[in-house]
C-alpha cells in the first residue's frame, strides 16, 4: 500500500525547491532593478544640479572670467551634493559642469 503522507511530503519537497529558487531569483532581480532606478535618479539629480550651478554662475558672475566661473560652479555643485549626502569625485564634477556648459550653448 502507498503511504500518502510520505508521498505528499516527497512531492512537496520536490515542488518547494524550485519555487524557493524562483522566489530568490525574483528578489535578486527586484533588488537589482531598484538599485538601477536609484542610480538613474541620482544621475538625473546630479545633472540637474550641474545645470543649476552653471546657470547660477552665468548670472551671478557675469564679469568673471571662464576659469573663475568654472571654479565657482564646481564649488557650488560639490557643496550642494554634499548637503544632499551625495559624494562627487573631481572628475564627476568636471564632467557634469562641462556637459552642462555644452547643453546651455
C-alpha positions in Angstrom: 0.0 0.0 0.0 1.1 3.5 -0.8 1.8 5.8 2.2 0.0 9.0 1.2 1.8 11.1 3.8 5.2 10.1 2.6 4.2 10.7 -1.0 2.8 14.1 -0.2 6.0 15.1 1.7 8.2 13.9 -1.2 6.1 15.7 -3.7 6.1 18.9 -1.6 9.9 18.8 -1.2 10.3 18.3 -5.0 8.0 21.2 -5.8 9.1 23.5 -3.0 12.8 23.6 -4.0 12.3 25.2 -7.5 9.7 27.6 -6.0 12.1 28.8 -3.4 14.8 29.2 -6.1 12.3 31.2 -8.3 11.5 33.4 -5.3 15.1 34.0 -4.6 15.8 34.9 -8.2 12.8 37.2 -8.3 14.0 39.1 -5.2 17.6 39.3 -6.6 16.3 40.8 -9.8 13.9 43.1 -8.0 16.7 44.5 -5.8 18.8 45.0 -8.9 16.1 46.9 -10.7 15.6 49.1 -7.6 19.3 49.8 -7.4 19.5 50.7 -11.1 16.5 53.0 -10.6 18.2 54.7 -7.7 21.4 55.2 -9.7 19.4 56.7 -12.6 17.6 59.1 -10.2 20.9 60.1 -8.6 22.4 60.8 -12.0 19.5 62.9 -13.1 19.7 64.9 -9.9 23.5 65.4 -10.4 22.9 66.6 -14.0 20.1 69.0 -12.8 22.3 70.4 -10.1 25.1 70.9 -12.6 22.8 72.9 -14.9 21.7 75.0 -11.9 25.4 75.6 -10.9 26.3 76.8 -14.4 23.2 79.0 -14.7 23.9 80.5 -11.3 27.4 81.3 -12.2 26.5 82.8 -15.5 24.0 85.1 -13.9 25.9 86.0 -10.6 29.4 86.2 -12.0 28.9 88.0 -15.4 32.1 89.9 -15.1 34.2 87.0 -14.1 36.4 85.0 -16.5 36.0 81.5 -17.6 38.3 79.8 -15.1 36.8 81.7 -12.2 33.3 80.8 -13.3 34.3 77.2 -13.7 35.8 77.1 -10.2 32.7 78.7 -8.6 30.4 76.3 -10.4 32.5 73.3 -9.3 32.4 74.5 -5.7 28.7 75.2 -5.8 28.0 71.7 -7.2 30.2 70.0 -4.7 28.7 71.8 -1.7 25.2 71.2 -2.9 25.8 67.5 -3.5 27.4 67.1 -0.1 24.5 68.8 1.6 22.2 66.1 0.0 24.5 63.3 1.1 25.9 62.5 -2.4 29.6 62.3 -2.9 31.1 63.5 -6.2 34.6 63.0 -7.4 36.6 65.7 -9.1 36.2 64.0 -12.4 32.4 63.7 -12.0 32.2 67.4 -11.2 34.3 68.3 -14.1 32.3 66.2 -16.5 28.9 67.4 -15.2 29.9 71.1 -15.4 31.4 70.6 -18.9 28.3 68.8 -20.1 26.1 71.5 -18.7 28.0 74.2 -20.4 27.7 72.4 -23.7 23.9 71.9 -23.2 23.5 75.6 -22.5 25.5 76.8 -25.5 
